[in-house]
């Protein structure tokens, strides 16, 4: 189980990275980018940022590309806002957990419609 400090750093980075993205990247160009989670290494030197992008496929692809290209700038802005001994090296990954969760809910609804009364 992660320490309390580790959890606090994760939440702080999640909030600050989200703010930087909101300020620096226009929604019309890259879609609506949401930081779902940040997984920070035990030594706090690196972090994986799980994002979801609300928009069409082109905006999603462009959004992830722009975040990856501007990674160092984002790290610098986060480093100025968050006081840590080391600013973690960021890596952005698309988080498809929401899409998978919605698909599971759709399957459950379909099964309930096909077999009414079985789940009760």
Secondary structure, DSSP 8 states (H G I E B T S, - for coil): ---HHHHHHHHHHHHHHHHHHHHHS-HHHH-EEEEEEEEE-TTSSEEEEEEEEES-HHHHHHHHHHHHHTHHHHHHHHHHHS--SS--EEEEEE--HHHHHHHHHHHHHHHHHHSTTS--
